[in-house]
Amino acid sequence: MGRSPCCEKAHTNKGAWTREEDERLVAYIQAHGEGCWRSLPKSAGLLRCGKSCRLRWINYLRPDLKRGNFTEKEDELIIKLHSLFGNKWSLIAGRLPGRTDNEIKNYWNTRIKRKLLSRGVDPLTHRPINESAIDDMTTSLGAVLEEEEITSGIWV
């Protein structure tokens, strides 16, 4: 039939978290550890949804989170991992301790794509833009020639 709602929407806070809510969440997790996120808000005395608590902890409050600018070394690692995994941000984040998948995705879309384009590299294929354009033209030209050969009855 479906899963029951994680919380009563009528009795939950929405919007920005307060300092007191953050302190309650951190204190609860430090005392009891990460567990069932659906029951955590009630146990911690928070009027929040379990999903909201989980995201707040993972993206903002974890003590091992790395804050601040990305280093040049991290930039190059993100580029290499993106060429291997594509837009699998959680796989990439797993190899960059302290960084979240959402943070890496946003950084890719706002900074690294432009950086690659300025270097003359296609951010999707990770190949030089000129080579990529030539390959695309060759592929489409080959398809046109093949179609002409088939329709004209000429087989090479």
LUMGUMAR-730879 format. One record per residue: x, y, z of N, C-alpha, C in turn. Coordinates in nm, 4 decimals. Atoms other than C-alpha are relative to their C-alpha. Layout:
<recs>
REC      n.px      n.py      n.pz     ca.px     ca.py     ca.pz      c.px      c.py      c.pz
REC         X         Y         Z         X         Y         Z         X         Y         Z
...
</recs>
This chain:
<recs>
REC      n.px      n.py      n.pz     ca.px     ca.py     ca.pz      c.px      c.py      c.pz
REC    0.0808   -0.1187    0.0000    0.0000    0.0000    0.0000    0.0852    0.1252    0.0000
REC   -0.0843   -0.1180   -0.0073    0.2876    0.2362    0.0622    0.0468    0.0228    0.1417
REC   -0.0604   -0.0288   -0.1289    0.4932    0.3668    0.3438   -0.0788    0.1083    0.0710
REC    0.0684   -0.1039   -0.0765    0.3360    0.5668    0.6234    0.0863    0.1260    0.0015
REC   -0.0772   -0.1247    0.0004    0.4370    0.9332    0.6405    0.1040    0.0003    0.1115
REC   -0.1088   -0.0016   -0.0982    0.7618    0.9998    0.8234   -0.0318    0.0913    0.1180
REC    0.0329   -0.0928   -0.1077    0.6024    1.2736    1.0326   -0.1387    0.0572   -0.0240
REC    0.1254   -0.0722    0.0180    0.2852    1.4664    1.0917    0.0349    0.1380   -0.0527
REC   -0.0397   -0.1254    0.0646    0.3282    1.7540    0.8497   -0.0548    0.1226    0.0721
REC    0.0620   -0.1146   -0.0659    0.0980    1.9781    1.0558    0.0796    0.0479    0.1211
REC   -0.0697   -0.0360   -0.1230    0.3245    1.9706    1.3615    0.1509    0.0035   -0.0166
REC   -0.1443   -0.0074    0.0216    0.6673    2.0164    1.2052    0.0406    0.1412   -0.0367
REC   -0.0573   -0.1293    0.0393    0.8844    2.3226    1.1720    0.0538   -0.0130   -0.1418
REC   -0.0567   -0.0055    0.1349    0.9833    2.4206    0.8226    0.0881    0.1230   -0.0069
REC   -0.0846   -0.1170    0.0171    1.2445    2.6617    0.7018    0.1311   -0.0119    0.0739
REC   -0.1342   -0.0052   -0.0583    1.5679    2.7682    0.8644    0.0042   -0.0654    0.1375
REC   -0.0230    0.0619   -0.1298    1.7062    2.5740    1.1578    0.0519    0.1064    0.0960
REC   -0.0505   -0.0918   -0.1019    1.7673    2.7616    1.4818    0.1244   -0.0603    0.0647
REC   -0.1200    0.0470   -0.0702    2.0855    2.7368    1.6862   -0.0381   -0.1051    0.1045
REC    0.0446    0.0944   -0.1024    1.8899    2.5580    1.9624   -0.0326   -0.1365   -0.0613
REC    0.0307    0.1260    0.0675    1.7623    2.2953    1.7174    0.1284   -0.0726   -0.0408
REC   -0.1294    0.0593    0.0366    2.1150    2.2383    1.5865    0.0664   -0.0628    0.1225
REC   -0.0635    0.0504   -0.1222    2.2459    2.1984    1.9427   -0.0682   -0.1258    0.0501
REC    0.0746    0.1195   -0.0417    1.9693    1.9507    2.0284    0.0333   -0.1200   -0.0872
REC   -0.0291    0.1096    0.0933    2.0361    1.7434    1.7182    0.1414   -0.0535    0.0228
REC   -0.1384    0.0420   -0.0217    2.4128    1.7368    1.7737    0.0122   -0.0749    0.1327
REC   -0.0079    0.0643   -0.1316    2.3731    1.6506    2.1434   -0.0628   -0.1392   -0.0039
REC    0.0663    0.1302    0.0077    2.1316    1.3697    2.0663    0.0862   -0.1015   -0.0758
REC   -0.0808    0.0924    0.0805    2.3528    1.2164    1.7975    0.1292   -0.0355    0.0728
REC   -0.1214    0.0310   -0.0762    2.6627    1.2438    2.0159   -0.0286   -0.0982    0.1131
REC    0.0359    0.0886   -0.1110    2.4803    1.0676    2.3004   -0.0466   -0.1372   -0.0484
REC    0.0640    0.1245    0.0431    2.2930    0.8016    2.1004    0.0485   -0.0521   -0.1345
REC   -0.0473    0.0414    0.1317    2.4641    0.7876    1.7602   -0.1078    0.0167   -0.1060
REC    0.0961   -0.0052    0.1103    2.3019    0.7904    1.4198   -0.0796   -0.1299    0.0036
REC    0.0835    0.1195   -0.0054    2.0121    0.5522    1.4168   -0.1163    0.0144   -0.0949
REC    0.1222   -0.0102    0.0795    1.6579    0.5528    1.2956   -0.0394    0.1469   -0.0121
REC    0.0263   -0.1427    0.0208    1.6076    0.8961    1.1439   -0.1481    0.0325    0.0163
REC    0.1433   -0.0260   -0.0113    1.2285    0.8573    1.1483   -0.0417    0.0234    0.1448
REC    0.0370   -0.0160   -0.1411    1.2155    0.8279    1.5279    0.0855    0.1049    0.0718
REC   -0.0922   -0.0940   -0.0638    1.5019    1.0682    1.6040   -0.0652    0.1324    0.0404
REC    0.0530   -0.1315   -0.0386    1.3065    1.3978    1.5975   -0.0813   -0.0033    0.1296
REC    0.0826    0.0098   -0.1207    1.0590    1.2845    1.8611    0.0884   -0.0278    0.1221
REC   -0.0897    0.0347   -0.1111    1.3331    1.1306    2.0788    0.0871    0.1181    0.0414
REC   -0.0878   -0.1143   -0.0282    1.5479    1.4442    2.0513   -0.0789    0.1246    0.0406
REC    0.0828   -0.1147   -0.0356    1.2537    1.6748    2.1217   -0.0020    0.1070   -0.1078
REC    0.0016   -0.0949    0.1122    1.2600    1.8339    1.7768   -0.1325   -0.0093   -0.0743
REC    0.1205   -0.0018    0.0824    0.9565    1.9378    1.5775    0.0398    0.0081   -0.1464
REC   -0.0498    0.0084    0.1374    1.1204    1.8373    1.2518   -0.0277   -0.1382   -0.0549
REC    0.0130    0.1271    0.0696    1.0856    1.5617    0.9969    0.1333   -0.0748    0.0108
REC   -0.1218    0.0796   -0.0067    1.3362    1.2753    1.0165    0.0934    0.0267   -0.1164
REC   -0.0811   -0.0285    0.1187    1.4531    1.3500    0.6638    0.0734    0.1338    0.0174
REC   -0.0609   -0.1309   -0.0217    1.5181    1.7119    0.7576    0.1163   -0.0110    0.0981
REC   -0.1078    0.0201   -0.0979    1.7252    1.5998    1.0593    0.1194   -0.0690   -0.0648
REC   -0.1082    0.0728    0.0668    1.9258    1.3551    0.8476    0.0790    0.0912   -0.0912
REC   -0.0683   -0.0898    0.0930    2.0046    1.6145    0.5807    0.0765    0.1096    0.0731
REC   -0.0690   -0.1041   -0.0776    2.0923    1.8795    0.8402    0.1300   -0.0560    0.0584
REC   -0.1193    0.0624   -0.0577    2.3348    1.6397    1.0084    0.1046   -0.0280   -0.1074
REC   -0.0941    0.0423    0.1033    2.4930    1.5053    0.6894    0.0644    0.1182   -0.0722
REC   -0.0506   -0.1101    0.0827    2.5299    1.8350    0.5041    0.0570    0.1192    0.0773
REC   -0.0429   -0.1205   -0.0702    2.5969    2.0865    0.7820    0.0639   -0.0219    0.1368
REC   -0.0399    0.0082   -0.1399    2.6589    1.9557    1.1334    0.1042   -0.1064    0.0335
REC   -0.0986    0.1050   -0.0297    2.8862    1.6514    1.1079    0.1342    0.0619    0.0350
REC   -0.1287   -0.0591   -0.0392    3.2153    1.7218    1.2853    0.1119   -0.0221   -0.1016
REC   -0.1064    0.0281    0.0975    3.4225    1.5705    1.0008   -0.0165    0.0750   -0.1315
REC    0.0204   -0.0751    0.1244    3.2862    1.8088    0.7362    0.1138    0.0997   -0.0216
REC   -0.1042   -0.0939    0.0384    3.5454    2.0121    0.5524   -0.0694    0.1259   -0.0522
REC    0.0591   -0.1271    0.0425    3.4490    2.3767    0.5148    0.1030    0.0807   -0.0775
REC   -0.0909   -0.0904    0.0686    3.5951    2.6358    0.2854    0.0245   -0.0388   -0.1443
REC   -0.0287    0.0165    0.1424    3.7422    2.6500   -0.0604    0.0632   -0.1354   -0.0295
REC   -0.0632    0.1222    0.0480    3.8466    2.3477   -0.2598    0.1447    0.0309   -0.0361
REC   -0.1406   -0.0173    0.0359    4.2194    2.3005   -0.3087    0.0194   -0.0386   -0.1468
REC   -0.0331    0.0367    0.1384    4.3862    2.2627   -0.6484    0.0071   -0.1522   -0.0145
REC   -0.0090    0.1468    0.0001    4.4540    1.8986   -0.5607   -0.1405   -0.0625   -0.0047
REC    0.1384    0.0494    0.0013    4.0817    1.8431   -0.4888   -0.0641    0.0234   -0.1367
REC    0.0529   -0.0289    0.1342    3.9906    2.0120   -0.8196    0.0432   -0.1074   -0.0989
REC   -0.0516    0.0988    0.0951    4.2140    1.7753   -1.0158   -0.0560   -0.1388    0.0279
REC    0.0572    0.1300   -0.0349    4.0839    1.4735   -0.8248   -0.1458   -0.0086   -0.0444
REC    0.1399   -0.0024    0.0444    3.7221    1.5743   -0.8963   -0.0064   -0.0183   -0.1512
REC   -0.0025    0.0120    0.1464    3.8058    1.6107   -1.2671    0.0305   -0.1438   -0.0412
REC   -0.0349    0.1391    0.0327    3.9714    1.2663   -1.2778   -0.1145   -0.0946    0.0325
REC    0.1086    0.0887   -0.0398    3.6885    1.1005   -1.0876   -0.1227    0.0202   -0.0873
REC    0.1138   -0.0261    0.0886    3.4269    1.2708   -1.3051    0.0209   -0.0675   -0.1353
REC   -0.0259    0.0669    0.1282    3.5971    1.1334   -1.6153   -0.0239   -0.1510    0.0119
REC    0.0245    0.1430   -0.0225    3.5666    0.7843   -1.4611   -0.1466   -0.0314    0.0281
REC    0.1342    0.0316   -0.0486    3.2233    0.7998   -1.2958   -0.1115    0.0840   -0.0604
REC    0.1041   -0.0904    0.0492    3.0413    1.0822   -1.4742   -0.0623    0.0755    0.1163
REC    0.0694   -0.0793   -0.1017    2.7794    1.2595   -1.2624   -0.0431   -0.0829    0.1213
REC    0.0284    0.0811   -0.1196    2.7845    0.9994   -0.9830    0.0660    0.0689    0.1197
REC   -0.0591   -0.0890   -0.0991    2.8417    1.2618   -0.7151    0.0295   -0.0705    0.1314
REC   -0.0256    0.0685   -0.1270    2.8140    1.0255   -0.4170    0.1251   -0.0868   -0.0079
REC   -0.1234    0.0773    0.0173    3.0889    0.8023   -0.5590    0.1223    0.0911    0.0074
REC   -0.1104   -0.0968   -0.0025    3.3101    1.1065   -0.6094    0.0210    0.0497    0.1431
REC   -0.0104   -0.0505   -0.1372    3.2323    1.2388   -0.2591    0.0611   -0.1040    0.0932
REC   -0.0577    0.1052   -0.0823    3.3285    0.9026   -0.1115    0.1516   -0.0026   -0.0038
REC   -0.1459   -0.0036    0.0129    3.6846    0.9643   -0.2297    0.0590    0.1348    0.0396
REC   -0.0440   -0.1310   -0.0501    3.7023    1.3202   -0.0947   -0.0503    0.0158    0.1438
REC    0.0463   -0.0040   -0.1388    3.6824    1.2962    0.2853   -0.0417    0.1403    0.0432
REC    0.0482   -0.1270   -0.0536    3.4765    1.5684    0.4469   -0.0816    0.0824   -0.0971
REC    0.0799   -0.0737    0.0990    3.3020    1.6808    0.1276   -0.1291   -0.0766   -0.0276
REC    0.1279    0.0651    0.0280    2.9356    1.6124    0.0525   -0.0230   -0.0081   -0.1506
REC    0.0300    0.0157    0.1422    2.7980    1.4946   -0.2793   -0.0654    0.1251   -0.0571
REC    0.0679   -0.1205    0.0467    2.5774    1.8026   -0.3063    0.0983    0.1155   -0.0178
REC   -0.1014   -0.1058    0.0078    2.8708    2.0360   -0.2403    0.0873   -0.0185   -0.1249
REC   -0.0846    0.0291    0.1159    3.0812    1.8638   -0.5079   -0.0767    0.0259   -0.1297
REC    0.0823   -0.0236    0.1191    2.7950    1.8717   -0.7611   -0.0128    0.1494   -0.0280
REC    0.0136   -0.1451    0.0180    2.7396    2.2433   -0.7035    0.1319    0.0624   -0.0439
REC   -0.1318   -0.0522    0.0366    3.1130    2.3111   -0.7263    0.0319   -0.0337   -0.1455
REC   -0.0216    0.0412    0.1392    3.1340    2.1152   -1.0535   -0.0760    0.0940   -0.0934
REC    0.0845   -0.0784    0.0902    2.8459    2.3073   -1.2085    0.0319    0.1487   -0.0007
REC   -0.0278   -0.1437   -0.0036    2.9604    2.6524   -1.0963    0.1439    0.0355   -0.0345
REC   -0.1395   -0.0370    0.0189    3.3392    2.6349   -1.1237    0.0784   -0.0902   -0.0956
REC   -0.0900    0.0886    0.0733    3.5022    2.3264   -1.2685   -0.0367   -0.0087   -0.1480
REC    0.0376    0.0036    0.1422    3.2993    2.3142   -1.5920    0.0613    0.1180   -0.0748
REC   -0.0594   -0.1195    0.0630    3.4117    2.6695   -1.6698    0.1512   -0.0133   -0.0103
REC   -0.1447    0.0178   -0.0018    3.7684    2.5832   -1.5754    0.0422   -0.0916   -0.1160
REC   -0.0329    0.0916    0.1094    3.7715    2.2905   -1.8214   -0.0211    0.0664   -0.1354
REC    0.0265   -0.0692    0.1261    3.6140    2.4990   -2.0978    0.1098    0.1018   -0.0306
REC   -0.1068   -0.0978    0.0231    3.8786    2.7688   -2.0486    0.1309   -0.0687   -0.0389
REC   -0.1174    0.0782    0.0393    4.1438    2.4968   -2.0870   -0.0174   -0.0638   -0.1377
REC    0.0270    0.0601    0.1298    3.9774    2.3863   -2.4113   -0.0374   -0.1472    0.0096
REC    0.0380    0.1395   -0.0223    3.8458    2.0601   -2.2642   -0.1519   -0.0079    0.0138
REC    0.1439    0.0225   -0.0082    3.4901    1.9322   -2.3098   -0.0313   -0.0617    0.1363
REC    0.0279    0.0532   -0.1333    3.3450    1.8812   -1.9573   -0.0766   -0.1323   -0.0010
REC    0.0725    0.1268    0.0069    3.1303    1.5880   -2.0742    0.0896   -0.1164   -0.0392
REC   -0.0832    0.1088    0.0519    3.3877    1.3839   -2.2650    0.1425    0.0035    0.0541
REC   -0.1362   -0.0198   -0.0522    3.7073    1.5202   -2.1026    0.1055   -0.0108   -0.1101
REC   -0.0948   -0.0027    0.1122    3.8677    1.5439   -2.4474    0.0120    0.1441   -0.0478
REC   -0.0123   -0.1362    0.0549    3.9999    1.8553   -2.6201   -0.1214    0.0340   -0.0864
REC    0.1221   -0.0405    0.0702    3.7129    2.0530   -2.7671    0.0149   -0.0176   -0.1506
REC   -0.0180    0.0147    0.1443    3.8600    2.0576   -3.1204   -0.0104   -0.1456   -0.0432
REC    0.0039    0.1423    0.0319    3.9102    1.6795   -3.1211   -0.1427   -0.0525    0.0107
REC    0.1377    0.0423   -0.0209    3.5592    1.6288   -2.9884   -0.0875    0.0447   -0.1169
REC    0.0795   -0.0514    0.1117    3.4098    1.8491   -3.2597    0.0314   -0.0755   -0.1280
REC   -0.0396    0.0741    0.1204    3.6084    1.6687   -3.5303   -0.0593   -0.1402    0.0028
REC    0.0574    0.1344   -0.0124    3.4966    1.3276   -3.4004   -0.1497    0.0009   -0.0263
REC    0.1438   -0.0100    0.0222    3.1337    1.4392   -3.3969   -0.0306    0.0175   -0.1481
REC    0.0218   -0.0224    0.1431    3.1606    1.5643   -3.7553    0.0293   -0.1275   -0.0786
REC   -0.0371    0.1229    0.0687    3.3324    1.2428   -3.8663   -0.1086   -0.1044    0.0172
REC    0.1056    0.0970   -0.0273    3.0647    1.0290   -3.7021   -0.1242    0.0323   -0.0819
REC    0.1200   -0.0360    0.0750    2.7796    1.2234   -3.8585    0.0237   -0.0115   -0.1506
REC   -0.0316    0.0133    0.1412    2.9545    1.2323   -4.1985   -0.0011   -0.1473   -0.0405
REC    0.0003    0.1438    0.0274    3.0088    0.8546   -4.1799   -0.1409   -0.0550   -0.0094
REC    0.1389    0.0454    0.0035    2.6392    0.8014   -4.1079   -0.0680    0.0445   -0.1282
REC    0.0589   -0.0509    0.1248    2.5408    1.0184   -4.4061    0.0505   -0.0821   -0.1186
REC   -0.0569    0.0782    0.1102    2.7804    0.8338   -4.6396   -0.0556   -0.1412   -0.0015
REC    0.0518    0.1363   -0.0079    2.6599    0.4953   -4.5161   -0.1438   -0.0041   -0.0486
REC    0.1390   -0.0051    0.0425    2.2973    0.5959   -4.5687   -0.0089    0.0164   -0.1516
REC   -0.0009   -0.0179    0.1451    2.3753    0.7137   -4.9244    0.0373   -0.1287   -0.0718
REC   -0.0408    0.1258    0.0616    2.5512    0.3857   -5.0021   -0.1134   -0.1002    0.0018
REC    0.1108    0.0960   -0.0119    2.2549    0.1849   -4.8785   -0.1113    0.0366   -0.0964
REC    0.1117   -0.0406    0.0869    1.9966    0.3902   -5.0683    0.0366   -0.0077   -0.1470
REC   -0.0373    0.0047    0.1410    2.1978    0.3973   -5.3906    0.0381   -0.1414   -0.0447
REC   -0.0322    0.1378    0.0359    2.2766    0.0258   -5.3756    0.1499   -0.0249   -0.0186
REC   -0.1450    0.0164    0.0127    2.6544    0.0801   -5.3676    0.0544   -0.0507    0.1325
REC   -0.0622    0.0558   -0.1192    2.8358   -0.1396   -5.1189    0.1489   -0.0013   -0.0189
REC   -0.1453   -0.0062    0.0112    3.2021   -0.0790   -5.0578    0.0634   -0.1149    0.0713
</recs>
